[in-house]
Each structure stands twice: as C-alpha cells, then as structure tokens.
Amino acid sequence: MTNKQTVLVIAAHPDDEVLGCGGTIVKHVQNGDEVNVAILAEGITARDLIRDPKQRKDEISKLSVAAHKVSEYLGARSLILHNFPDNRMDSLNRLDVIKFVEHLIQKFRPSIVYTHHAGDVNVDHRIIHEAVVTACRPIPGSFVKIILFFEVASSTECQTPFSNFQFSPNWFVDISETLHSKLGAMQLYKTEMRDYPHARSLRALECLARWRGASIGVDAAESFFLGRKID
C-alpha cells in the first residue's frame, strides 16, 4: 500500500467491519488513505420473532454508539449507519439495496471496496455482496479498481462446502503490526463478543489471524477473495 487510496468498507452489521478487515483498515489509515465505512443493517432485531425496532431502541442506540467509537478508534474518515432490517434483508426489494449501495459509491468514489463474501451463511451478507457487485460493475467511467471480499468469523466458516461458494482466500494483508488494533476495536463491541471457543471470541479471532498469517509466513494476516482488479 503506497499510493494514497480512497477506501469504502460496506458491511452488514456493526462488528462485521472489524471482523472482516479491521487490521487492514488501520493499515490503510497509517498509509494516509481515506477510509469510509458503511454499515447497512441495524444489527439487533433478528433476536426477536417479530421485528420491532421500537422495542429494541435502547440496544440499537448503544450499538450505534459502539460503532462510532470503533470507527474513531480505527481512524476511519466517516461512518454511515443505515437501518435495513437485521437478518431480514431478503424481505427487501433487491433494487432498493442496490440503489443505496450505488449512492455510497457515488458519494465516496472509492478506488478500493471491501465487502462480504458470497458464500456466507448470513443472508444479509449475501445480499450485500450481490448489491456491491452490481453497483461496482465495470462500466465506462467507473472508479472502483479493486473489490475484495472478506471473511466474517461465525458466518463464513459456518457455510457447508456444497451449499454455496466456499471462501478460498487469494489475497492476504499482513496485519502483524495492527492485530492489536483489530482486537482492541472488537472489545468495544461488548454486546457482540462471545466467550471462547465461540468463533467471535477474542482468542478465536487472534487464532484465525495467526493462522492466516502463518499460511503466508508472517505473524498475523487478514485474508480476502479478490473479486476484481483493474490496473
């Protein structure tokens, strides 16, 4: 990472941005890149049988506060929190999701976009993946040069091999010097963390980063699947 870039991270829920590319975000910031984060779903109401945002207003507010603290901690230039329904984005008109993502692309004009992998077990992740691919299609005048799909612990690895596309990383970022920032950011999402051996525990997240790092010969890494690169 040498040339200054404009980066857009498009995630489904508060904490996905850190799980997927928290260490990479900090590396971009250290490089002088502009990083903007957009989180599209509110992240709470899937815990209820029937969605009622008013009933969960306080929890949604607390999660929003945590997301802003995380954004500041990582050094992101901006954070957008949208209110699509948590784990119910398949109930939306797909074009509405695409149009919102297109708005983000036009607003920030990123050269690099990070988002979810198509094979995640979480339906919101899959829908956002499809919306980003559509919004970033390589038409004349497009300024998105790189699209990278990240893995999200407790979702990506839960998918069975023959149910959907399996995450098979082919792009790695050395986060040996920023792993502590990734883990520190996750600790700000207190309500989203779990105890080990849950995949979304600090110990498991460090183990994953160490394994991804060991697979390329460094102390820690985040892994991605390259969707498209235009030189």
C-alpha positions as CSV (number, residue, x, y, z in Angstrom):
1,M,0.0,0.0,0.0
2,T,2.0,3.0,-1.3
3,N,-0.3,5.3,-3.4
4,K,-3.0,7.1,-1.5
5,Q,-6.3,5.5,-2.0
6,T,-10.0,6.1,-1.2
7,V,-11.4,3.1,0.5
8,L,-15.0,2.1,1.2
9,V,-15.9,-0.8,3.5
10,I,-19.5,-1.9,3.1
11,A,-20.7,-4.2,5.9
12,A,-24.0,-5.7,7.0
13,H,-23.8,-5.3,10.8
14,P,-21.9,-3.4,13.4
15,D,-18.7,-5.5,14.1
16,D,-18.6,-7.0,10.6
17,E,-16.2,-4.2,9.5
18,V,-13.8,-5.2,12.3
19,L,-14.1,-8.9,11.9
20,G,-13.6,-8.7,8.2
21,C,-10.9,-6.1,7.8
22,G,-10.2,-4.2,11.0
23,G,-6.5,-4.6,10.8
24,T,-6.4,-3.7,7.1
25,I,-8.4,-0.6,7.8
26,V,-5.8,0.6,10.3
27,K,-3.0,-0.1,7.7
28,H,-4.9,2.0,5.1
29,V,-5.2,4.8,7.6
30,Q,-1.5,4.6,8.5
31,N,-0.7,4.8,4.8
32,G,-2.6,8.1,4.6
33,D,-5.6,6.5,2.8
34,E,-9.1,7.8,3.3
35,V,-11.3,5.1,4.8
36,N,-15.1,5.3,4.9
37,V,-17.3,2.7,6.5
38,A,-21.0,2.0,5.8
39,I,-23.0,-0.5,7.9
40,L,-26.3,-1.2,6.3
41,A,-28.4,-3.2,8.8
42,E,-29.2,-2.3,12.4
43,G,-27.9,-5.5,13.9
44,I,-30.3,-6.1,16.8
45,T,-33.9,-7.0,15.8
46,A,-33.1,-10.5,14.5
47,R,-33.1,-11.6,18.1
48,D,-36.9,-11.3,18.1
49,L,-39.5,-13.5,16.4
50,I,-41.2,-10.4,15.1
51,R,-39.2,-7.3,14.2
52,D,-40.0,-4.3,16.4
53,P,-37.3,-1.6,16.3
54,K,-39.1,0.5,18.9
55,Q,-38.8,-2.3,21.5
56,R,-35.1,-2.5,20.8
57,K,-34.5,1.2,20.6
58,D,-32.1,1.4,23.5
59,E,-30.0,-1.5,22.3
60,I,-29.8,-0.2,18.8
61,S,-28.7,3.1,20.2
62,K,-26.0,1.5,22.3
63,L,-24.7,-0.5,19.3
64,S,-24.7,2.7,17.2
65,V,-22.6,4.4,19.9
66,A,-20.2,1.5,19.9
67,A,-19.9,1.6,16.1
68,H,-18.9,5.3,16.2
69,K,-16.3,4.6,18.9
70,V,-14.9,1.8,16.8
71,S,-14.8,4.0,13.7
72,E,-12.9,6.6,15.6
73,Y,-10.6,4.1,17.2
74,L,-9.7,2.6,13.8
75,G,-9.2,6.0,12.2
76,A,-11.9,5.9,9.6
77,R,-12.8,9.2,8.0
78,S,-16.6,8.6,8.2
79,L,-19.2,6.1,9.3
80,I,-22.7,5.7,7.8
81,L,-25.2,3.6,9.8
82,H,-28.3,2.6,7.8
83,N,-31.4,0.9,9.2
84,F,-32.1,-2.1,7.0
85,P,-33.7,-4.9,9.0
86,D,-31.2,-7.2,10.7
87,N,-31.1,-10.7,9.1
88,R,-34.2,-9.8,7.2
89,M,-32.7,-8.1,4.2
90,D,-34.1,-10.8,1.9
91,S,-37.5,-9.2,2.7
92,L,-36.4,-6.0,0.9
93,N,-36.7,-5.2,-2.8
94,R,-33.2,-6.0,-4.1
95,L,-33.1,-2.9,-6.2
96,D,-33.6,-0.7,-3.1
97,V,-30.4,-2.3,-1.6
98,I,-28.5,-1.8,-4.9
99,K,-29.6,1.8,-5.3
100,F,-28.4,2.5,-1.7
101,V,-25.0,1.0,-2.5
102,E,-24.8,2.9,-5.7
103,H,-25.4,6.1,-3.7
104,L,-22.5,5.2,-1.5
105,I,-20.2,4.5,-4.5
106,Q,-21.1,7.9,-6.0
107,K,-20.7,9.7,-2.6
108,F,-17.3,8.4,-1.8
109,R,-15.9,7.5,-5.2
110,P,-13.7,4.7,-3.8
111,S,-10.9,3.0,-5.7
112,I,-11.0,0.0,-3.3
113,V,-14.2,-1.6,-1.9
114,Y,-14.2,-4.2,0.8
115,T,-17.4,-6.2,1.5
116,H,-18.8,-9.6,2.3
117,H,-18.2,-12.9,0.6
118,A,-20.9,-14.6,-1.4
119,G,-20.8,-17.8,0.5
120,D,-21.5,-16.5,4.0
121,V,-24.3,-18.3,5.9
122,N,-25.8,-14.9,6.9
123,V,-28.4,-13.8,4.4
124,D,-27.7,-10.1,4.9
125,H,-24.0,-10.7,4.0
126,R,-25.0,-12.5,0.7
127,I,-27.5,-9.8,-0.3
128,I,-24.9,-7.0,0.3
129,H,-22.3,-9.0,-1.6
130,E,-24.7,-9.1,-4.6
131,A,-25.6,-5.5,-4.3
132,V,-22.0,-4.4,-4.2
133,V,-21.0,-6.5,-7.2
134,T,-23.9,-4.9,-9.2
135,A,-23.2,-1.4,-8.0
136,C,-19.5,-1.8,-8.9
137,R,-19.9,-3.3,-12.3
138,P,-17.1,-2.2,-14.6
139,I,-18.8,0.3,-16.8
140,P,-17.1,3.3,-18.5
141,G,-16.1,5.9,-16.0
142,S,-16.1,3.6,-13.1
143,F,-13.6,4.5,-10.4
144,V,-13.7,1.2,-8.4
145,K,-10.5,-0.6,-9.3
146,I,-10.3,-3.3,-6.6
147,I,-13.1,-5.3,-5.0
148,L,-12.2,-7.5,-2.1
149,F,-14.5,-9.9,-0.2
150,F,-13.7,-10.6,3.4
151,E,-14.5,-13.4,5.8
152,V,-16.5,-12.9,8.9
153,A,-15.9,-15.2,11.9
154,S,-19.1,-17.0,13.0
155,S,-20.6,-16.7,9.5
156,T,-18.2,-17.5,6.7
157,E,-16.9,-20.7,8.2
158,C,-20.4,-21.9,9.1
159,Q,-21.4,-22.4,5.4
160,T,-21.1,-26.0,4.2
161,P,-18.9,-26.6,1.1
162,F,-21.7,-27.6,-1.3
163,S,-24.4,-25.2,-0.1
164,N,-22.8,-22.1,-1.6
165,F,-19.5,-20.7,-2.8
166,Q,-16.7,-21.6,-0.3
167,F,-14.4,-18.9,0.9
168,S,-11.0,-19.6,-0.6
169,P,-8.7,-16.6,0.0
170,N,-6.3,-15.5,-2.7
171,W,-5.4,-12.0,-1.2
172,F,-3.7,-11.5,2.1
173,V,-2.8,-8.4,4.1
174,D,-0.1,-8.6,6.7
175,I,-1.6,-7.2,10.0
176,S,1.2,-8.2,12.3
177,E,1.6,-4.6,13.4
178,T,-2.2,-3.8,13.6
179,L,-3.7,-7.0,15.0
180,H,-3.8,-5.4,18.5
181,S,-5.9,-2.6,17.0
182,K,-8.3,-5.1,15.4
183,L,-8.7,-6.9,18.8
184,G,-9.0,-3.6,20.6
185,A,-11.8,-2.5,18.3
186,M,-13.7,-5.7,18.8
187,Q,-13.6,-5.2,22.6
188,L,-15.5,-2.0,22.1
189,Y,-18.4,-4.2,20.7
190,K,-19.0,-5.7,24.1
191,T,-22.5,-7.0,23.3
192,E,-21.3,-8.8,20.2
193,M,-18.4,-10.6,21.7
194,R,-18.7,-14.2,23.0
195,D,-16.6,-16.5,25.2
196,Y,-14.1,-18.9,23.7
197,P,-14.4,-21.4,22.0
198,H,-17.0,-19.3,20.1
199,A,-15.6,-18.1,16.7
200,R,-16.4,-14.5,17.7
201,S,-14.3,-14.5,20.8
202,L,-11.0,-12.6,21.1
203,R,-9.0,-15.8,21.4
204,A,-10.5,-17.3,18.3
205,L,-10.1,-14.1,16.3
206,E,-6.5,-14.0,17.2
207,C,-6.0,-17.6,16.3
208,L,-7.6,-17.0,12.9
209,A,-5.4,-14.0,12.3
210,R,-2.3,-16.0,13.4
211,W,-3.3,-18.9,11.1
212,R,-3.9,-16.7,8.1
213,G,-0.5,-15.1,8.8
214,A,1.3,-18.4,9.2
215,S,-0.2,-19.5,5.8
216,I,1.8,-16.7,4.2
217,G,4.8,-16.7,6.5
218,V,4.0,-13.6,8.7
219,D,2.8,-13.2,12.3
220,A,-0.8,-12.3,11.5
221,A,-2.9,-11.6,8.5
222,E,-6.4,-10.9,7.2
223,S,-7.5,-12.8,4.1
224,F,-9.7,-11.9,1.3
225,F,-11.0,-13.2,-2.0
226,L,-10.2,-10.9,-4.9
227,G,-13.4,-10.1,-6.9
228,R,-11.8,-7.8,-9.5
229,K,-8.6,-5.8,-10.0
230,I,-8.3,-3.2,-12.8
231,D,-4.8,-1.8,-13.4
